[in-house]
Amino acid sequence: MLSPLALPRRYLVGFDARELPHHFTDVLIVGGGIAGLRAALGIPDEFRALVLTKDEVRESNSHYAQGGIAGVMDPNDSFDNHIADTLTAGKGLCDPEVVEMVVREAPDRIHELISWGTHFDQVDGRMSLGREGGHSHARIAHAMGDETGREIMRAMIHQARSRKSIRIWQNCSTIDLLTHDGRCRGVLVWDKRRGFALVWSRAVVLATGGAGQLYRETTNPPIATADGHAMAYRAGVELRDMEFMQFHPTVLYMAGSARHLLTEALRGEGAYLRDRDGYRFMPEYHPLAELAPRDDVSLAIAHQMAKTRHPNVYLDLSHLDPELIRHRFPSIDRLCQSFDLDITRDLIPVCPGAHYMIGGVTVDDLGRSSLPGLWAAGEVSSSGLHGANRLASNSLLEGLVYGARVAENIVRTLDEAGAWRLEVPPVSARATATRDNRARIDLDDLRKSLRALMWRRMGITRDAEGLKEAAVQVDHWCRYVLPQVFDDPAGWAMQNMLITARLMIAAAAERRESRGTHSRVDFPEADPAQNRHITLHYPPIWPPEPNRERAARSENRLS
Ligand SMILES: Cc1cc2nc3c(=O)[nH]c(=O)nc-3n(C[C@H](O)[C@H](O)[C@H](O)COP(=O)(O)OP(=O)(O)OC[C@H]3O[C@@H](n4cnc5c(N)ncnc54)[C@H](O)[C@@H]3O)c2cc1C
C-alpha cells in the first residue's frame, strides 16, 4: 500500500474569524451546476438558500453536456432494462438499490425539467429519444440537438433567478469547509470584490463537479479542478472509488483546438471508428462494436492507437444521411467546420480524454456525507449509481435525483431542528508558509506537468511501476507546494489538484485488478475478491453517523 497523503494543515489559508466579514444563510450550496441548482430549487421559500459558483453560473460541466439525460420515457422500454444496463456498465460495484431508486425517479425529474421550461427535442409531437453506448434502448432525452446541457441549465438558472429566496454569488471561490465540534458549519470564501469572508449555514451542500482538469486530455471546462474533493478530504470527510476516472472515447484531436467532446450519440446514430489505415476496428474488440460501453471503447482505441503508432483514430459519418447528421448535431457541425472539416464527408480525428470523475464524497441515499451538516450531490459525490463505470447520460440524471433528495432531507432536518440560532463557532486557523516559495513556483508549468503525468501514468491503462513513479513525483510537488499560502484561486486550485491527484493514485495502486474504467496492465482481469470500494479519509475522521452501515461494509480503508 502506498503511503497516504500527509497534509501540512487543515485550511489552505490562515484566517481569524474576528477579522473577517460574516454572512449567514439557512442552506449553502457550493456549486451551481445541475446538482447544485436542483438542490437550491428544492428549498422552499421560507428558507434562504445561497449558491456559490467560482466562475459565472453558466460555466459548469452541466452546461456542456451534449448527448442528453437518460430515462425510461418510451412504452417499449422498461425500468428493468435501464437498471440492467446501469448494473452491467458498473461492473459489480453499483449499489443495486441506488440504481433502482435513480432509474425509477428519472421520468419525474425529466417532466419536472419540462415544467421549468426545458424544451427537449421532439419528433411527431413526441419526445425524440437517442441511443448511446451501453443502453439497450433509445432512452436519451436531448435538447437543441447536441446542446442538452445548455438548454437544461438555461431553464434552471432562469427558475433559480426568479426565486427570491435563492441568491447566487458568482465568481466566488470556496476555499474550505468550516468544521467545528464534528459538524460542517459553513465555508471560507474569497472573491475579487469582497476578499475573504466566512459564510455560516445550517446545512452545507457540496456540488462542485468533477476533476477532468487533472488530465492533459479532457472534455471538462477549466472549473473542473476537483476543489470539492480536496476540501472534503481536508475536512476529514470519507471519499471513495477515487481510482475510477471515466475517459470519453471521442474527443476532437486537432492541433490548436481545445479538446471538444464529440458525443457518443454520433456512434448511436451509426458513426464508425476507423484507425489511420481506414480499418474499422471496434467489431474486433467488442460484440457491440462502436456501441460498447465507454470503458471498452476507450481501451480499444488506446490499443489501436498503440498498435498503429498513431496519436489518434477517426470518426467516420460519411455513410450516414448528411441532412440528418447536420440537423441532429448542429454544434459539432459548426465546431468541425471551424477546423475545415466536413462531418458528413471527412474523417474526424479523435482520441480519448478524461471525462467524468466517478469517485468522490461517499453519500447515502439521502445525499448525506460522513460529516454531519454536509451533504453532497452530482459529480463530486459517490452515490453508488455508477459503480466502476458510468453508463452514458446517467450523470445529469444523478445530479437531478440527488439534488432533489438532498434538498428534501435538509428541509426535513431544518424543520425537525425548529427555531435555531445560528452561532459563530470559534473557528480560526493559523497558516504561515514555512518558507515562502510562491514567487518561484510557476503554476502554469506545474499544472502542465501534473496533467501530463496523470495522462501518462494514471490514464486509460496503468501499472504498478507507473503508479509508483506518479506517487513519488506528486509527493515531491506536494512537499513544496502544499506548505505555501496562496492568495488567489489559481494557487488554491493547484493545491486541490495535487491533493486529489495523490488520492487517485493511492487508490489506483491499491486496486490490483482491472475493473470498469480502471485498467491495470499488470492485473488485466477482474478479481472477485476485490469487488469492494476503496475508501480514503484524512484523520481525524468524523464519526460516520449517517453512513455507519455503509462505512462498516467498506473494508478497504486507506488512512
Ligand atoms: C463536454 C461534456 C459533455 C457531457 N455530456 C453529458 C451528457 O450528455 N449526459 C450526461 O448525463 N452527462 C454528461 N456529462 C457529464 C455531466 O455534464 C456532469 O457530470 C454533470 O453536469 C455534473 O454536474 P454537477 O452539478 O455535479 O457539476 P458541474 O455542472 O460541473 O458544476 C460544478 C459547479 O461547482 C462550482 N465550483 C467548483 N469548485 C468551486 C469552488 N471552489 N468554489 C465555488 N464554486 C465551485 C462551479 O463553478 C460549478 O458551478 C458531460 C460532461 C462534459 C464535460
The ligand as an SDF file (V2000), in Angstrom:
LIG
                    3D

 53 58  0  0  0  0  0  0  0  0999 V2000
  -18.4230   18.0090  -22.5280 C   0  0  0  0  0  0  0  0  0  0  0  0
  -19.2740   17.2080  -21.5880 C   0  0  0  0  0  0  0  0  0  0  0  0
  -20.3870   16.5240  -22.0740 C   0  0  0  0  0  0  0  0  0  0  0  0
  -21.1840   15.7910  -21.1970 C   0  0  0  0  0  0  0  0  0  0  0  0
  -22.3200   15.1720  -21.6820 N   0  0  0  0  0  0  0  0  0  0  0  0
  -23.1490   14.5480  -20.8060 C   0  0  0  0  0  0  0  0  0  0  0  0
  -24.3950   14.0240  -21.2470 C   0  0  0  0  0  0  0  0  0  0  0  0
  -24.7660   14.1300  -22.4130 O   0  0  0  0  0  0  0  0  0  0  0  0
  -25.1870   13.4040  -20.3260 N   0  0  0  0  0  0  0  0  0  0  0  0
  -24.8340   13.2780  -19.0130 C   0  0  0  0  0  0  0  0  0  0  0  0
  -25.5910   12.7110  -18.2240 O   0  0  0  0  0  0  0  0  0  0  0  0
  -23.6490   13.7790  -18.5830 N   0  0  0  0  0  0  0  0  0  0  0  0
  -22.8270   14.4220  -19.4380 C   0  0  0  0  0  0  0  0  0  0  0  0
  -21.6390   14.9440  -18.9820 N   0  0  0  0  0  0  0  0  0  0  0  0
  -21.3270   14.8530  -17.5470 C   0  0  0  0  0  0  0  0  0  0  0  0
  -22.1960   15.8500  -16.8090 C   0  0  0  0  0  0  0  0  0  0  0  0
  -22.2810   17.0340  -17.5500 O   0  0  0  0  0  0  0  0  0  0  0  0
  -21.6340   16.1810  -15.4290 C   0  0  0  0  0  0  0  0  0  0  0  0
  -21.3030   15.0160  -14.7620 O   0  0  0  0  0  0  0  0  0  0  0  0
  -22.6480   16.9250  -14.6020 C   0  0  0  0  0  0  0  0  0  0  0  0
  -23.1180   18.0260  -15.3270 O   0  0  0  0  0  0  0  0  0  0  0  0
  -22.0310   17.3780  -13.2900 C   0  0  0  0  0  0  0  0  0  0  0  0
  -22.9220   18.2520  -12.6740 O   0  0  0  0  0  0  0  0  0  0  0  0
  -22.5370   18.8940  -11.2680 P   0  0  0  0  0  0  0  0  0  0  0  0
  -23.6670   19.7810  -10.9020 O   0  0  0  0  0  0  0  0  0  0  0  0
  -22.1450   17.8210  -10.3310 O   0  0  0  0  0  0  0  0  0  0  0  0
  -21.2020   19.7310  -11.5630 O   0  0  0  0  0  0  0  0  0  0  0  0
  -20.9600   20.9420  -12.5770 P   0  0  0  0  0  0  0  0  0  0  0  0
  -22.0500   21.0760  -13.5630 O   0  0  0  0  0  0  0  0  0  0  0  0
  -19.5960   20.8070  -13.1180 O   0  0  0  0  0  0  0  0  0  0  0  0
  -20.9980   22.2300  -11.6230 O   0  0  0  0  0  0  0  0  0  0  0  0
  -19.9550   22.4550  -10.7030 C   0  0  0  0  0  0  0  0  0  0  0  0
  -20.1910   23.7910  -10.0420 C   0  0  0  0  0  0  0  0  0  0  0  0
  -19.3300   23.9100   -8.9170 O   0  0  0  0  0  0  0  0  0  0  0  0
  -18.7260   25.1820   -8.9220 C   0  0  0  0  0  0  0  0  0  0  0  0
  -17.4600   25.1030   -8.1990 N   0  0  0  0  0  0  0  0  0  0  0  0
  -16.4440   24.2270   -8.3470 C   0  0  0  0  0  0  0  0  0  0  0  0
  -15.4610   24.4880   -7.4730 N   0  0  0  0  0  0  0  0  0  0  0  0
  -15.8600   25.5560   -6.7530 C   0  0  0  0  0  0  0  0  0  0  0  0
  -15.2820   26.3280   -5.7190 C   0  0  0  0  0  0  0  0  0  0  0  0
  -14.0690   26.0600   -5.2210 N   0  0  0  0  0  0  0  0  0  0  0  0
  -15.9710   27.3840   -5.2160 N   0  0  0  0  0  0  0  0  0  0  0  0
  -17.2010   27.7020   -5.7140 C   0  0  0  0  0  0  0  0  0  0  0  0
  -17.7990   27.0110   -6.6910 N   0  0  0  0  0  0  0  0  0  0  0  0
  -17.1400   25.9510   -7.2150 C   0  0  0  0  0  0  0  0  0  0  0  0
  -18.5790   25.5350  -10.3890 C   0  0  0  0  0  0  0  0  0  0  0  0
  -18.4090   26.9410  -10.5420 O   0  0  0  0  0  0  0  0  0  0  0  0
  -19.9110   24.9950  -10.9200 C   0  0  0  0  0  0  0  0  0  0  0  0
  -20.9220   25.9590  -10.7100 O   0  0  0  0  0  0  0  0  0  0  0  0
  -20.8350   15.6950  -19.8270 C   0  0  0  0  0  0  0  0  0  0  0  0
  -19.7170   16.3710  -19.3460 C   0  0  0  0  0  0  0  0  0  0  0  0
  -18.9440   17.1350  -20.2180 C   0  0  0  0  0  0  0  0  0  0  0  0
  -17.7490   17.8680  -19.6700 C   0  0  0  0  0  0  0  0  0  0  0  0
  1  2  1  0
  2  3  1  0
  2 52  2  0
  3  4  2  0
  4  5  1  0
  4 50  1  0
  5  6  2  0
  6  7  1  0
  6 13  1  0
  7  8  2  0
  7  9  1  0
  9 10  1  0
 10 11  2  0
 10 12  1  0
 12 13  2  0
 13 14  1  0
 14 15  1  0
 14 50  1  0
 15 16  1  0
 16 17  1  0
 16 18  1  0
 18 19  1  0
 18 20  1  0
 20 21  1  0
 20 22  1  0
 22 23  1  0
 23 24  1  0
 24 25  2  0
 24 26  1  0
 24 27  1  0
 27 28  1  0
 28 29  2  0
 28 30  1  0
 28 31  1  0
 31 32  1  0
 32 33  1  0
 33 34  1  0
 33 48  1  0
 34 35  1  0
 35 36  1  0
 35 46  1  0
 36 37  1  0
 36 45  1  0
 37 38  2  0
 38 39  1  0
 39 40  1  0
 39 45  2  0
 40 41  1  0
 40 42  2  0
 42 43  1  0
 43 44  2  0
 44 45  1  0
 46 47  1  0
 46 48  1  0
 48 49  1  0
 50 51  2  0
 51 52  1  0
 52 53  1  0
M  END
$$$$
